[in-house]
Amino acid sequence: MIEIRNMSVTLSGRAVLKDVALQAVPGALTAICGPNGCGKTTTLKAIAGDLAPDQGVVEINGETVAELAPWRLAQMRGVLPQSSNLAFPFTVAEVLRMGLSGRAHRADDRATMEKALGAVDLHGFEGRFYQELSGGEQQRVQLARVLCQIEAPVAHGKPRWLLLDEPVASLDILHQLAIMRLARDFCRAGGGVIAIMHDLNLTALFADHVVLMREGRVIAAGSPKDTITDDNLHAVFATRLSVSQKPKDDTPFVLPHSAVS
């Protein structure tokens, strides 16, 4: 389990997170939603161990993140940031090897990279230059890097974790669904996923647990049915939204539900 207790973070003199409490369990996809600047990414960075909170405790699998060596953290969780800018002309294969760099070279490293690329629909891209790819392709390469780092959802009887910051933001609808299925399958195999999400439809479709944030605080947490409500969305996004209601006029609207089994 990942657990945050009474966490507060101040950056540049501004309180970014205020007494945040959160739990994520293995076998479930936890989505964090909220408006820009509400503290979602800061929360994920604290869970990943990339940022030390001013107050509170973050634990992964019962161990305090602040006390874990970087190599131990790298074994327990993989992190997909919002964006990854690479200044040098790396090939896709070289980017994937970054995910393998924390372990000894193995004979099956090539097979691991091929499997990761196949999982994100980039089979055969090993020799392509990262900078020449589209934004969506680069995002999927970075996810493949994370999958190289975290090969299996469970290791030595303990769950491993994917921490994904807007994993579908740059993707077309086909690949949005594919990546969300990948995250769901990782959970079904015993691992855990925490994903920052902006698409409420995809969140409702794939998340098992939803955390809604506003201005550095958790406003609501629970199942999609319990959290994605008219009142909660108004409290979080400060705009009137209607859940599960057809538009009153003939404006077409598209939902991905029919594409998900």
C-alpha positions in Angstrom: 0.0 0.0 0.0 1.0 3.6 -0.5 -0.1 5.9 2.3 0.3 9.6 2.9 -0.5 11.0 6.4 -0.9 14.7 7.2 1.4 15.9 4.4 2.1 19.5 3.8 4.5 21.1 1.3 5.6 24.7 0.9 7.3 25.9 -2.3 8.7 29.4 -2.7 6.8 30.5 0.3 3.5 29.2 -0.9 1.6 26.4 0.8 1.1 23.9 -2.1 -0.2 21.0 -0.1 -2.1 21.3 3.1 -2.5 18.3 5.5 -3.0 15.8 2.6 -4.0 12.2 3.5 -4.2 9.6 0.8 -4.2 5.8 0.4 -3.6 3.6 -2.7 -3.8 -0.1 -2.6 -2.2 -2.7 -4.9 -4.6 -4.2 -7.4 -6.4 -0.9 -7.9 -5.9 2.1 -10.1 -6.0 5.3 -8.1 -6.7 8.5 -10.1 -5.9 12.0 -8.8 -8.0 14.7 -10.4 -8.3 18.5 -10.0 -7.7 21.8 -11.7 -4.2 23.0 -12.7 -2.1 24.1 -9.8 -4.1 22.2 -7.2 -1.1 20.1 -6.0 -1.5 16.8 -8.0 2.0 16.7 -9.4 3.5 17.8 -6.1 1.7 15.0 -4.4 3.1 12.5 -7.0 6.6 13.8 -6.6 6.4 13.4 -2.8 5.2 9.8 -3.3 8.0 9.1 -5.7 10.6 10.5 -3.3 11.6 13.3 -5.6 10.4 16.0 -3.1 10.6 16.0 0.7 7.4 17.2 2.4 7.7 19.8 5.2 5.4 17.8 7.3 3.8 14.3 7.3 4.8 10.8 6.2 4.8 9.0 2.9 5.1 5.2 2.9 5.4 2.6 0.2 4.7 -1.0 1.1 5.1 -0.1 4.8 8.5 1.6 4.4 9.0 5.4 4.8 10.0 6.9 1.5 12.3 9.5 3.1 14.4 6.7 4.6 14.8 4.6 1.4 18.0 4.7 -0.7 17.4 5.7 -4.3 18.2 2.2 -5.7 15.5 0.8 -3.4 13.0 3.3 -4.5 13.9 2.5 -8.2 13.0 -1.1 -7.5 9.6 -0.3 -6.0 8.2 2.4 -8.2 8.6 3.7 -11.7 7.8 7.4 -12.5 6.3 8.8 -15.7 6.7 12.6 -15.5 4.5 15.1 -17.4 7.2 15.8 -19.9 10.8 14.6 -20.5 13.1 16.8 -22.4 16.3 15.2 -23.7 19.0 17.5 -25.0 21.1 14.9 -26.8 20.2 12.8 -29.8 19.3 9.5 -28.1 17.8 6.6 -29.9 14.7 5.0 -28.5 16.8 2.0 -27.4 19.2 4.3 -25.5 16.2 5.9 -23.7 14.9 2.5 -22.7 18.3 1.5 -21.4 17.9 4.3 -18.9 15.2 2.2 -17.3 17.6 -0.8 -17.1 20.5 1.2 -15.8 19.9 0.4 -12.1 20.6 -3.3 -12.5 23.3 -5.6 -13.9 23.3 -6.3 -17.6 21.3 -9.4 -18.5 21.0 -11.5 -21.6 17.3 -10.8 -21.8 17.6 -7.0 -21.8 16.8 -6.8 -25.5 13.7 -8.9 -25.1 12.6 -6.7 -22.1 12.9 -3.6 -24.3 11.1 -5.2 -27.2 8.3 -6.3 -24.9 8.0 -2.8 -23.4 7.8 -1.2 -26.9 5.2 -3.7 -28.0 3.1 -2.8 -24.9 2.9 0.8 -26.0 2.5 0.1 -29.7 6.0 1.1 -30.8 7.3 -2.2 -31.9 10.4 -1.7 -34.2 11.2 1.9 -33.0 14.5 0.9 -31.2 16.7 2.6 -33.8 14.6 5.8 -34.2 15.9 9.1 -32.8 13.8 10.2 -29.8 13.8 13.9 -30.9 12.3 13.0 -34.3 9.2 11.4 -32.8 5.9 13.1 -32.2 4.9 14.3 -28.7 2.6 11.3 -28.3 5.3 8.8 -29.5 7.8 10.4 -27.1 5.3 10.0 -24.2 4.9 6.3 -25.1 8.7 5.8 -25.2 8.9 7.2 -21.7 6.3 4.8 -20.5 8.2 2.0 -22.2 11.2 3.1 -20.2 9.2 2.9 -17.0 8.1 -0.6 -18.0 11.7 -1.7 -18.5 12.5 -0.4 -15.0 9.4 -2.1 -13.4 9.2 -5.3 -15.3 6.7 -7.2 -13.1 3.8 -5.9 -11.1 4.9 -8.1 -8.1 8.4 -8.9 -7.0 9.4 -11.0 -4.0 5.8 -11.1 -2.9 5.5 -7.3 -2.8 3.6 -5.0 -5.2 5.4 -2.6 -7.4 4.0 0.8 -8.4 3.6 2.9 -11.5 3.3 6.7 -10.8 2.0 8.3 -13.9 1.6 12.1 -14.4 -1.0 12.7 -17.1 -0.1 9.5 -19.0 -2.6 10.1 -21.8 -2.3 13.9 -22.2 -0.5 13.8 -25.6 -2.2 10.7 -27.1 -5.0 10.1 -29.6 -8.1 8.2 -28.4 -6.8 4.8 -29.6 -3.6 5.1 -27.6 -5.4 6.7 -24.6 -7.5 3.6 -24.3 -4.5 1.3 -24.9 -2.4 3.0 -22.1 -5.3 2.9 -19.7 -5.8 -0.8 -20.4 -2.1 -1.3 -19.8 -2.4 0.4 -16.4 -5.6 -1.6 -15.5 -3.9 -4.9 -16.4 -0.9 -4.0 -14.3 -3.2 -3.6 -11.4 -5.1 -6.8 -12.1 -1.7 -8.6 -12.0 -1.2 -7.4 -8.4 0.7 -4.1 -8.9 -0.6 -0.6 -8.1 -1.0 2.5 -10.2 -1.4 6.2 -9.2 -2.3 8.3 -12.2 -2.9 12.1 -12.5 -5.9 12.4 -14.8 -7.7 15.3 -16.5 -10.2 13.2 -18.6 -13.1 12.5 -16.3 -14.6 10.0 -18.7 -11.5 7.9 -18.8 -11.2 8.2 -15.0 -14.7 7.0 -14.5 -14.0 4.1 -16.9 -10.7 2.8 -15.5 -10.1 4.1 -12.0 -11.0 2.0 -9.0 -10.4 4.9 -6.6 -10.6 8.6 -7.3 -9.0 11.5 -5.3 -10.3 15.0 -6.0 -8.1 17.9 -5.1 -8.4 21.7 -5.0 -6.0 24.3 -3.6 -3.7 21.8 -2.1 -6.3 19.8 -0.2 -8.2 16.5 -0.8 -11.9 17.4 -1.3 -13.3 13.9 -1.9 -12.0 10.3 -2.2 -13.7 7.1 -3.0 -15.1 5.1 -5.9 -15.8 6.9 -9.2 -19.5 6.6 -8.5 -19.2 8.2 -5.1 -16.7 11.0 -6.1 -17.6 12.0 -9.6 -20.8 13.8 -8.8 -22.3 17.2 -9.8 -21.7 18.7 -6.4 -18.1 17.4 -6.0 -17.1 18.6 -9.5 -18.6 22.0 -8.8 -16.6 22.2 -5.6 -13.4 21.1 -7.3 -13.5 22.8 -10.7 -15.8 25.8 -9.8 -18.0 25.2 -12.8 -21.4 23.5 -13.2 -21.0 20.1 -14.7 -23.7 17.5 -15.2 -22.8 13.8 -14.7 -24.5 11.2 -16.9 -26.8 13.6 -18.7 -27.4 14.0 -22.4 -27.0 17.6 -23.7 -30.3 19.4 -24.0 -29.7 20.4 -27.6 -28.6 18.2 -30.5 -24.8 18.9 -29.9 -23.0 15.6 -30.5 -21.0 14.1 -27.7 -18.5 11.2 -27.8 -17.9 8.7 -25.0 -15.2 6.0 -25.1 -17.4 3.4 -23.2 -18.3 1.4 -26.3 -14.6 0.8 -27.0 -13.9 -0.7 -23.6 -14.6 -4.3 -22.7 
